[in-house]
Amino acid sequence: MKGPLSEISLALEEMIDGSADLQADVLRRVAGWMSDGYDQAAQRDVEGARDWRNLTTKEERYASAHS
């Protein structure tokens, strides 16, 4: 097919392909940011939790804190 409609069709296909590529790139970036955020939050939770470092029983932990 030749003429103005074929040119519009080709331009539309290129626009859709470019838009799909951009969206895929954005989704990959967001997935990376979310993954990094979850890793950092988990690291803060684990490293900041005193209970994880002190493996004594709960009673011993609270007894030493109030003595």
DRENVEX-671566 format. One record per atom (N, C-alpha, C): residue number from 1; residue in three letters; atom name; y, x, z. Coordinates in pm, whole numbers. Each point is the difference from the previous one (the first is absolute). Example, Ala and Ser with C-alpha at 12.3 -4.5 7.8 and 13.67 -1.06 7.14 Angstrom:
2
{nr=1 rest=ALA atom=N yy=-569 xx=1319 zz=780}
{nr=1 rest=ALA atom=CA yy=119 xx=-89 zz=0}
{nr=1 rest=ALA atom=C yy=120 xx=90 zz=0}
{nr=2 rest=SER atom=N yy=105 xx=-35 zz=-72}
{nr=2 rest=SER atom=CA yy=119 xx=82 zz=6}
{nr=2 rest=SER atom=C yy=109 xx=-77 zz=73}
END
This chain:
67
{nr=1 rest=MET atom=N yy=-117 xx=85 zz=0}
{nr=1 rest=MET atom=CA yy=117 xx=-85 zz=0}
{nr=1 rest=MET atom=C yy=123 xx=89 zz=0}
{nr=2 rest=LYS atom=N yy=94 xx=-32 zz=-82}
{nr=2 rest=LYS atom=CA yy=122 xx=80 zz=-9}
{nr=2 rest=LYS atom=C yy=119 xx=-92 zz=18}
{nr=3 rest=GLY atom=N yy=108 xx=57 zz=44}
{nr=3 rest=GLY atom=CA yy=121 xx=-77 zz=18}
{nr=3 rest=GLY atom=C yy=47 xx=4 zz=144}
{nr=4 rest=PRO atom=N yy=102 xx=-79 zz=32}
{nr=4 rest=PRO atom=CA yy=59 xx=5 zz=135}
{nr=4 rest=PRO atom=C yy=-97 xx=-40 zz=111}
{nr=5 rest=LEU atom=N yy=-88 xx=-95 zz=-27}
{nr=5 rest=LEU atom=CA yy=-93 xx=-43 zz=104}
{nr=5 rest=LEU atom=C yy=-100 xx=110 zz=35}
{nr=6 rest=SER atom=N yy=-44 xx=76 zz=-98}
{nr=6 rest=SER atom=CA yy=-93 xx=108 zz=29}
{nr=6 rest=SER atom=C yy=69 xx=110 zz=81}
{nr=7 rest=GLU atom=N yy=127 xx=24 zz=-26}
{nr=7 rest=GLU atom=CA yy=75 xx=100 zz=77}
{nr=7 rest=GLU atom=C yy=18 xx=-47 zz=144}
{nr=8 rest=ILE atom=N yy=28 xx=-126 zz=19}
{nr=8 rest=ILE atom=CA yy=14 xx=-54 zz=135}
{nr=8 rest=ILE atom=C yy=-133 xx=9 zz=74}
{nr=9 rest=SER atom=N yy=-107 xx=-32 zz=-70}
{nr=9 rest=SER atom=CA yy=-132 xx=5 zz=62}
{nr=9 rest=SER atom=C yy=-32 xx=142 zz=46}
{nr=10 rest=LEU atom=N yy=27 xx=99 zz=-85}
{nr=10 rest=LEU atom=CA yy=-26 xx=139 zz=34}
{nr=10 rest=LEU atom=C yy=87 xx=43 zz=118}
{nr=11 rest=ALA atom=N yy=127 xx=-37 zz=-1}
{nr=11 rest=ALA atom=CA yy=91 xx=35 zz=110}
{nr=11 rest=ALA atom=C yy=-46 xx=-66 zz=130}
{nr=12 rest=LEU atom=N yy=-47 xx=-122 zz=-9}
{nr=12 rest=LEU atom=CA yy=-49 xx=-70 zz=118}
{nr=12 rest=LEU atom=C yy=-125 xx=68 zz=57}
{nr=13 rest=GLU atom=N yy=-91 xx=41 zz=-87}
{nr=13 rest=GLU atom=CA yy=-120 xx=71 zz=45}
{nr=13 rest=GLU atom=C yy=37 xx=130 zz=70}
{nr=14 rest=GLU atom=N yy=96 xx=74 zz=-56}
{nr=14 rest=GLU atom=CA yy=43 xx=126 zz=61}
{nr=14 rest=GLU atom=C yy=66 xx=-25 zz=136}
{nr=15 rest=MET atom=N yy=79 xx=-107 zz=9}
{nr=15 rest=MET atom=CA yy=65 xx=-33 zz=126}
{nr=15 rest=MET atom=C yy=-105 xx=-36 zz=106}
{nr=16 rest=ILE atom=N yy=-99 xx=-77 zz=-38}
{nr=16 rest=ILE atom=CA yy=-106 xx=-40 zz=94}
{nr=16 rest=ILE atom=C yy=-79 xx=122 zz=46}
{nr=17 rest=ASP atom=N yy=-33 xx=89 zz=-93}
{nr=17 rest=ASP atom=CA yy=-73 xx=122 zz=37}
{nr=17 rest=ASP atom=C yy=82 xx=86 zz=96}
{nr=18 rest=GLY atom=N yy=128 xx=15 zz=-29}
{nr=18 rest=GLY atom=CA yy=87 xx=79 zz=88}
{nr=18 rest=GLY atom=C yy=14 xx=-63 zz=136}
{nr=19 rest=SER atom=N yy=12 xx=-131 zz=4}
{nr=19 rest=SER atom=CA yy=11 xx=-71 zz=127}
{nr=19 rest=SER atom=C yy=-129 xx=13 zz=81}
{nr=20 rest=ALA atom=N yy=-113 xx=-11 zz=-65}
{nr=20 rest=ALA atom=CA yy=-128 xx=14 zz=69}
{nr=20 rest=ALA atom=C yy=-17 xx=141 zz=56}
{nr=21 rest=ASP atom=N yy=40 xx=101 zz=-77}
{nr=21 rest=ASP atom=CA yy=-7 xx=138 zz=48}
{nr=21 rest=ASP atom=C yy=89 xx=20 zz=122}
{nr=22 rest=LEU atom=N yy=121 xx=-55 zz=-5}
{nr=22 rest=LEU atom=CA yy=93 xx=13 zz=111}
{nr=22 rest=LEU atom=C yy=-56 xx=-69 zz=125}
{nr=23 rest=GLN atom=N yy=-54 xx=-119 zz=-17}
{nr=23 rest=GLN atom=CA yy=-56 xx=-73 zz=114}
{nr=23 rest=GLN atom=C yy=-118 xx=74 zz=61}
{nr=24 rest=ALA atom=N yy=-86 xx=56 zz=-84}
{nr=24 rest=ALA atom=CA yy=-114 xx=76 zz=51}
{nr=24 rest=ALA atom=C yy=48 xx=123 zz=78}
{nr=25 rest=ASP atom=N yy=103 xx=66 zz=-50}
{nr=25 rest=ASP atom=CA yy=54 xx=116 zz=69}
{nr=25 rest=ASP atom=C yy=58 xx=-39 zz=136}
{nr=26 rest=VAL atom=N yy=74 xx=-109 zz=3}
{nr=26 rest=VAL atom=CA yy=58 xx=-46 zz=127}
{nr=26 rest=VAL atom=C yy=-110 xx=-37 zz=99}
{nr=27 rest=LEU atom=N yy=-104 xx=-67 zz=-46}
{nr=27 rest=LEU atom=CA yy=-111 xx=-36 zz=89}
{nr=27 rest=LEU atom=C yy=-69 xx=124 zz=56}
{nr=28 rest=ARG atom=N yy=-18 xx=101 zz=-83}
{nr=28 rest=ARG atom=CA yy=-61 xx=126 zz=48}
{nr=28 rest=ARG atom=C yy=87 xx=65 zz=106}
{nr=29 rest=ARG atom=N yy=131 xx=3 zz=-23}
{nr=29 rest=ARG atom=CA yy=91 xx=61 zz=98}
{nr=29 rest=ARG atom=C yy=-3 xx=-76 zz=133}
{nr=30 rest=VAL atom=N yy=7 xx=-132 zz=-9}
{nr=30 rest=VAL atom=CA yy=0 xx=-81 zz=123}
{nr=30 rest=VAL atom=C yy=-132 xx=18 zz=74}
{nr=31 rest=ALA atom=N yy=-110 xx=4 zz=-72}
{nr=31 rest=ALA atom=CA yy=-130 xx=21 zz=64}
{nr=31 rest=ALA atom=C yy=-3 xx=135 zz=72}
{nr=32 rest=GLY atom=N yy=58 xx=101 zz=-62}
{nr=32 rest=GLY atom=CA yy=7 xx=132 zz=64}
{nr=32 rest=GLY atom=C yy=85 xx=-3 zz=126}
{nr=33 rest=TRP atom=N yy=116 xx=-65 zz=-10}
{nr=33 rest=TRP atom=CA yy=89 xx=-11 zz=118}
{nr=33 rest=TRP atom=C yy=-69 xx=-77 zz=113}
{nr=34 rest=MET atom=N yy=-67 xx=-108 zz=-35}
{nr=34 rest=MET atom=CA yy=-68 xx=-79 zz=103}
{nr=34 rest=MET atom=C yy=-112 xx=82 zz=66}
{nr=35 rest=SER atom=N yy=-74 xx=71 zz=-81}
{nr=35 rest=SER atom=CA yy=-109 xx=83 zz=52}
{nr=35 rest=SER atom=C yy=55 xx=106 zz=94}
{nr=36 rest=ASP atom=N yy=108 xx=66 zz=-42}
{nr=36 rest=ASP atom=CA yy=62 xx=102 zz=86}
{nr=36 rest=ASP atom=C yy=53 xx=-63 zz=128}
{nr=37 rest=GLY atom=N yy=58 xx=-118 zz=-11}
{nr=37 rest=GLY atom=CA yy=52 xx=-68 zz=119}
{nr=37 rest=GLY atom=C yy=-110 xx=-37 zz=98}
{nr=38 rest=TYR atom=N yy=-112 xx=-50 zz=-51}
{nr=38 rest=TYR atom=CA yy=-113 xx=-33 zz=87}
{nr=38 rest=TYR atom=C yy=-54 xx=126 zz=67}
{nr=39 rest=ASP atom=N yy=-10 xx=110 zz=-75}
{nr=39 rest=ASP atom=CA yy=-49 xx=125 zz=57}
{nr=39 rest=ASP atom=C yy=92 xx=50 zz=110}
{nr=40 rest=GLN atom=N yy=131 xx=-6 zz=-25}
{nr=40 rest=GLN atom=CA yy=96 xx=47 zz=100}
{nr=40 rest=GLN atom=C yy=-1 xx=-89 zz=124}
{nr=41 rest=ALA atom=N yy=-10 xx=-131 zz=-20}
{nr=41 rest=ALA atom=CA yy=-4 xx=-91 zz=114}
{nr=41 rest=ALA atom=C yy=-125 xx=22 zz=83}
{nr=42 rest=ALA atom=N yy=-113 xx=19 zz=-65}
{nr=42 rest=ALA atom=CA yy=-125 xx=25 zz=72}
{nr=42 rest=ALA atom=C yy=8 xx=133 zz=75}
{nr=43 rest=GLN atom=N yy=59 xx=100 zz=-62}
{nr=43 rest=GLN atom=CA yy=14 xx=129 zz=65}
{nr=43 rest=GLN atom=C yy=88 xx=-12 zz=124}
{nr=44 rest=ARG atom=N yy=112 xx=-72 zz=-10}
{nr=44 rest=ARG atom=CA yy=88 xx=-20 zz=116}
{nr=44 rest=ARG atom=C yy=-73 xx=-75 zz=110}
{nr=45 rest=ASP atom=N yy=-75 xx=-103 zz=-38}
{nr=45 rest=ASP atom=CA yy=-73 xx=-79 zz=100}
{nr=45 rest=ASP atom=C yy=-102 xx=85 zz=74}
{nr=46 rest=VAL atom=N yy=-75 xx=79 zz=-74}
{nr=46 rest=VAL atom=CA yy=-105 xx=81 zz=62}
{nr=46 rest=VAL atom=C yy=60 xx=113 zz=81}
{nr=47 rest=GLU atom=N yy=96 xx=72 zz=-56}
{nr=47 rest=GLU atom=CA yy=57 xx=114 zz=70}
{nr=47 rest=GLU atom=C yy=88 xx=-42 zz=117}
{nr=48 rest=GLY atom=N yy=56 xx=-118 zz=-7}
{nr=48 rest=GLY atom=CA yy=87 xx=-46 zz=108}
{nr=48 rest=GLY atom=C yy=-74 xx=-73 zz=111}
{nr=49 rest=ALA atom=N yy=-128 xx=-26 zz=-18}
{nr=49 rest=ALA atom=CA yy=-76 xx=-76 zz=99}
{nr=49 rest=ALA atom=C yy=-56 xx=95 zz=105}
{nr=50 rest=ARG atom=N yy=47 xx=-14 zz=123}
{nr=50 rest=ARG atom=CA yy=-50 xx=86 zz=107}
{nr=50 rest=ARG atom=C yy=-146 xx=-31 zz=29}
{nr=51 rest=ASP atom=N yy=-40 xx=-126 zz=-14}
{nr=51 rest=ASP atom=CA yy=-137 xx=-38 zz=31}
{nr=51 rest=ASP atom=C yy=-100 xx=72 zz=-89}
{nr=52 rest=TRP atom=N yy=39 xx=37 zz=-117}
{nr=52 rest=TRP atom=CA yy=-93 xx=66 zz=-91}
{nr=52 rest=TRP atom=C yy=-20 xx=145 zz=40}
{nr=53 rest=ARG atom=N yy=99 xx=59 zz=60}
{nr=53 rest=ARG atom=CA yy=-12 xx=140 zz=42}
{nr=53 rest=ARG atom=C yy=-69 xx=12 zz=135}
{nr=54 rest=ASN atom=N yy=24 xx=-96 zz=85}
{nr=54 rest=ASN atom=CA yy=-58 xx=1 zz=134}
{nr=54 rest=ASN atom=C yy=-123 xx=-90 zz=-1}
{nr=55 rest=LEU atom=N yy=-118 xx=59 zz=-4}
{nr=55 rest=LEU atom=CA yy=-122 xx=-78 zz=-15}
{nr=55 rest=LEU atom=C yy=-63 xx=-39 zz=133}
{nr=56 rest=THR atom=N yy=74 xx=12 zz=109}
{nr=56 rest=THR atom=CA yy=-54 xx=-45 zz=128}
{nr=56 rest=THR atom=C yy=-8 xx=-151 zz=-1}
{nr=57 rest=THR atom=N yy=-70 xx=-53 zz=98}
{nr=57 rest=THR atom=CA yy=-13 xx=-146 zz=6}
{nr=57 rest=THR atom=C yy=135 xx=-62 zz=32}
{nr=58 rest=LYS atom=N yy=12 xx=-128 zz=-27}
{nr=58 rest=LYS atom=CA yy=125 xx=-70 zz=23}
{nr=58 rest=LYS atom=C yy=42 xx=6 zz=147}
{nr=59 rest=GLU atom=N yy=-95 xx=-16 zz=91}
{nr=59 rest=GLU atom=CA yy=33 xx=1 zz=142}
{nr=59 rest=GLU atom=C yy=56 xx=136 zz=42}
{nr=60 rest=GLU atom=N yy=-64 xx=107 zz=-46}
{nr=60 rest=GLU atom=CA yy=49 xx=134 zz=34}
{nr=60 rest=GLU atom=C yy=138 xx=24 zz=-60}
{nr=61 rest=ARG atom=N yy=23 xx=-50 zz=-117}
{nr=61 rest=ARG atom=CA yy=128 xx=20 zz=-67}
{nr=61 rest=ARG atom=C yy=111 xx=-68 zz=79}
{nr=62 rest=TYR atom=N yy=-22 xx=-125 zz=41}
{nr=62 rest=TYR atom=CA yy=102 xx=-72 zz=74}
{nr=62 rest=TYR atom=C yy=12 xx=51 zz=144}
{nr=63 rest=ALA atom=N yy=-108 xx=47 zz=59}
{nr=63 rest=ALA atom=CA yy=6 xx=52 zz=135}
{nr=63 rest=ALA atom=C yy=85 xx=127 zz=4}
{nr=64 rest=SER atom=N yy=-14 xx=86 zz=-99}
{nr=64 rest=SER atom=CA yy=79 xx=123 zz=0}
{nr=64 rest=SER atom=C yy=146 xx=-28 zz=-33}
{nr=65 rest=ALA atom=N yy=28 xx=-105 zz=-72}
{nr=65 rest=ALA atom=CA yy=137 xx=-32 zz=-36}
{nr=65 rest=ALA atom=C yy=77 xx=-57 zz=118}
{nr=66 rest=HIS atom=N yy=-69 xx=-66 zz=94}
{nr=66 rest=HIS atom=CA yy=66 xx=-63 zz=114}
{nr=66 rest=HIS atom=C yy=-8 xx=84 zz=126}
{nr=67 rest=SER atom=N yy=-62 xx=115 zz=-3}
{nr=67 rest=SER atom=CA yy=-15 xx=83 zz=120}
{nr=67 rest=SER atom=C yy=122 xx=83 zz=24}
END
